[in-house]
Amino acid sequence: MGYIESFNPWDYVIYINLKVFLMTYFVFWFFERVNVVEFFSFSKDLSYLMTMTLSQIFSYKKTFEDFRMAFKSRVISLRDKEKDFIANTFKFFFKKAMRDSKEKALAMRARGFFDSEK
């Protein structure tokens, strides 16, 4: 019980925040210096997966930006409708991800990506 009474929670909060900051900094530092596509170029399969992943990321990012701009242009009071916007956007991207995953899995299977004989 004596340990809990002398425990300063601010030390822990500062420690966790510093840890998160450093991890974030080093991730950005790494990706600033390393080209991810070239990093995975040693393997044809990993390079193909990276290309598909990046194209999907950029596509989803563009769609989200379009949603956000449409929301801002059509809604006067943003705070009133923000929860609905977030919920509907989440539903849209979840359904889109499910549809896209089935389509991409079929495309990958057609290209022999899931063949066990390599």
C-alpha positions in Angstrom: 0.0 0.0 0.0 2.9 2.3 0.7 4.0 2.0 -3.0 0.6 3.1 -4.3 0.6 6.2 -2.0 4.0 7.3 -3.3 3.2 6.6 -6.9 3.2 9.7 -9.1 0.9 9.2 -12.1 2.4 12.0 -14.0 5.7 10.1 -14.4 3.8 7.3 -16.2 1.8 9.7 -18.4 5.0 11.5 -19.5 6.7 8.1 -20.1 3.8 6.8 -22.3 3.5 10.1 -24.2 7.3 10.1 -24.8 7.2 6.5 -26.0 4.4 7.2 -28.4 6.1 10.3 -29.7 9.4 8.5 -30.3 7.7 5.6 -32.1 5.8 7.9 -34.3 8.9 10.0 -35.1 10.9 6.9 -36.0 8.2 5.5 -38.3 8.0 8.8 -40.2 11.8 9.0 -40.2 12.0 5.5 -41.7 9.4 6.0 -44.4 10.9 9.3 -45.3 14.2 7.6 -46.2 13.0 4.3 -47.5 11.0 3.8 -50.6 8.5 1.0 -49.6 8.0 -0.3 -53.1 11.7 -0.7 -53.7 12.0 -2.2 -50.2 9.7 -5.1 -51.2 11.1 -5.4 -54.7 13.1 -8.5 -53.9 9.9 -10.6 -54.0 7.5 -10.5 -56.9 4.6 -11.5 -54.6 5.4 -8.9 -52.0 5.8 -6.3 -54.6 2.5 -7.1 -56.1 0.8 -7.0 -52.7 2.4 -3.7 -51.9 1.2 -2.2 -55.2 -2.3 -3.4 -54.5 -2.2 -2.1 -51.0 -0.9 1.3 -52.0 -3.5 1.6 -54.7 -6.3 0.8 -52.3 -4.9 3.3 -49.7 -4.8 6.1 -52.2 -8.3 5.2 -53.6 -9.8 5.2 -50.1 -8.0 8.4 -49.2 -9.5 10.1 -52.2 -12.9 8.8 -51.5 -12.7 10.0 -47.9 -11.6 13.4 -48.9 -14.5 13.6 -51.3 -16.9 12.7 -48.5 -15.4 15.2 -46.2 -15.6 18.0 -48.7 -19.2 17.2 -49.6 -20.1 17.1 -45.9 -18.5 20.5 -45.3 -20.2 22.0 -48.3 -23.7 20.8 -47.5 -23.9 21.1 -43.7 -24.0 24.5 -41.9 -23.8 23.2 -38.3 -21.0 20.6 -38.5 -21.2 19.5 -34.8 -24.9 18.4 -35.1 -24.4 16.0 -37.9 -20.8 14.9 -37.2 -21.7 11.7 -35.5 -24.0 10.6 -38.3 -21.3 11.5 -40.8 -18.7 9.4 -39.0 -21.1 6.4 -38.6 -22.2 6.5 -42.3 -18.7 6.9 -43.5 -17.5 4.0 -41.4 -20.3 1.8 -42.8 -19.6 2.8 -46.3 -15.8 2.0 -46.0 -16.6 -1.3 -44.2 -18.9 -2.5 -47.0 -16.5 -1.2 -49.6 -13.7 -3.1 -48.0 -15.7 -6.3 -47.9 -16.7 -6.0 -51.6 -13.2 -5.1 -52.6 -11.6 -7.9 -50.7 -13.7 -10.5 -52.4 -12.9 -9.0 -55.8 -9.2 -8.7 -55.1 -9.0 -12.3 -53.8 -10.6 -13.6 -57.0 -8.2 -11.5 -59.1 -5.2 -12.8 -57.1 -6.5 -16.4 -57.4 -6.8 -16.0 -61.1 -3.2 -14.9 -61.3 -2.1 -18.0 -59.3 -1.2 -16.1 -56.2 -2.6 -18.7 -53.8 -1.1 -21.7 -55.5 0.8 -23.8 -53.0 3.2 -25.1 -55.6 6.0 -22.6 -55.9 
